[in-house]
Structure formats: C-alpha cells, structure tokens
Amino acid sequence: MNQDYFKINLNKFGAERQKIEMEIKTFRNTVITFVMFFIVFYGFVFYLRSVLDTKLTNRKEYLRVTREKIEAKQTTGEYLSAKDLERIAKASTDRIFWAKKLVALAERED
C-alpha cells in the first residue's frame, strides 16, 4: 500500500491576497506618515517665517522712528554727538527685555 499523497493548498490565493493587502496597508500608512510629517514641517516653517516677518517689521518701524528723532534733532539745531548716535545704535541692538527679567524675579521663591 504505497500511496502518493498530493497536498493541495486551497488557501494559497487567500494567503497571497492577505500579503498584498498588508503591503498596500503598510505603503498607505507610510505615505500618510510622510505627508503628515511634511505638513507639520511646513506649518512650523511658515510659523517661523511669520514670527521673523513680525520682528523685521518691528525693527523697520523702530529704525524709522529713530531716523525721525535724528532728523528732528538736526532740524532743531541741537547738537547730536557721535556718542549720542552710538548710544542710540546700542539701544537698538543690545536692548534688555526687562519684562521677562521682572517676571522671573516675581516668580522667584526664596
């Protein structure tokens, strides 16, 4: 009684189909993650750009006001020395933001 057995896998098509579905699902999840990352990244870049634009606008306004003050001094005939101009330049570049310092002092616990 020597019988040859043939094994027939009836689920072969189902297993291949599941494998393909898993690959599609993995690809879809990868693409969604990639797109979400770039949306967040570009959102962050646009946020930084708007903050820097605001700072630039404020700096231009400050410089305009400073120039108007200088012109007002020149038209009034008051003497404006090089030292005064250096102080104005230093004030525009090396400003100390006292509000943050005062808040830190107020929150300090002894």
C-alpha atoms as one frame of an Amber mdcrd trajectory, in Angstrom:
protein
   0.000   0.000   0.000   2.152   2.712  -1.176   0.015   5.746  -1.678   1.228
   9.030  -3.005  -0.299  11.995  -1.369  -0.699  15.317  -3.037  -1.075  18.293
  -0.879  -3.333  20.964  -2.296  -3.313  24.318  -0.570  -6.771  25.744  -1.057
  -5.890  28.860   0.905  -2.941  29.821  -1.318  -4.889  32.549  -3.096  -6.202
  33.884   0.229  -2.701  33.978   1.758  -1.293  35.822  -1.249  -4.212  38.230
  -1.164  -3.638  38.922   2.548   0.048  39.507   1.872  -0.753  42.012  -0.896
  -3.312  43.754   1.323  -0.748  44.049   4.127   1.813  45.525   1.717  -0.760
  48.039   0.456  -1.708  48.923   4.032   1.950  49.394   5.002   2.564  51.569
   1.935  -0.539  53.641   2.660   0.489  54.157   6.290   3.995  55.161   5.199
   2.640  57.697   2.717   0.215  59.130   5.304   3.020  59.457   7.856   5.282
  61.100   5.281   2.583  63.594   4.247   1.704  64.414   7.868   5.380  64.994
   8.688   5.743  67.458   5.830   2.507  69.236   6.729   3.774  69.732  10.277
   7.219  70.730   9.000   5.858  73.308   6.554   3.495  74.615   9.219   6.460
  75.142  11.524   8.432  76.844   8.748   5.537  79.199   7.969   5.151  79.959
  11.683   8.849  80.856  11.975   8.585  82.950   8.825   5.653  84.913  10.217
   7.481  85.485  13.520  10.575  86.700  11.684   8.463  88.924   9.417   6.903
  90.477  12.516  10.325  91.068  14.049  11.565  92.576  10.797   8.547  94.872
  10.575   9.031  95.983  14.189  12.729  96.613  13.573  11.972  98.679  10.451
   9.423 100.716  12.408  11.939 101.247  15.214  14.570 102.382  12.727  12.084
 104.730  11.071  11.214 106.298  14.424  14.913 106.582  15.289  15.644 108.289
  11.981  12.764 110.699  12.580  14.192 111.507  16.008  17.630 112.097  14.491
  16.149 114.332  11.801  14.166 116.208  14.445  17.355 116.783  16.415  19.141
 118.014  13.303  16.353 120.414  12.342  16.081 121.873  15.836  19.747 122.758
  15.870  20.514 120.731  18.982  23.920 119.125  18.930  23.893 115.358  18.444
  27.318 113.916  19.124  28.801 110.688  17.859  28.454 109.345  21.381  24.701
 110.003  21.294  24.442 108.150  17.992  26.413 105.237  19.446  24.011 105.101
  22.394  21.025 105.026  20.054  22.646 102.256  17.990  23.498 100.296  21.128
  19.952 100.682  22.429  18.593  99.248  19.186  20.920  96.223  19.163  21.640
  95.448  22.830  18.235  96.001  24.370  17.454  94.182  27.579  13.950  92.875
  27.748  13.097  93.896  31.286   9.612  92.434  31.222  10.998  88.886  31.157
  13.506  89.723  33.882  10.825  91.235  36.128   8.530  88.243  35.634  11.388
  85.917  36.559  12.090  87.954  39.698   8.413  87.954  40.655   8.198  84.180
  40.296  11.389  83.563  42.249  10.820  81.884  45.573  13.313  82.457  48.348
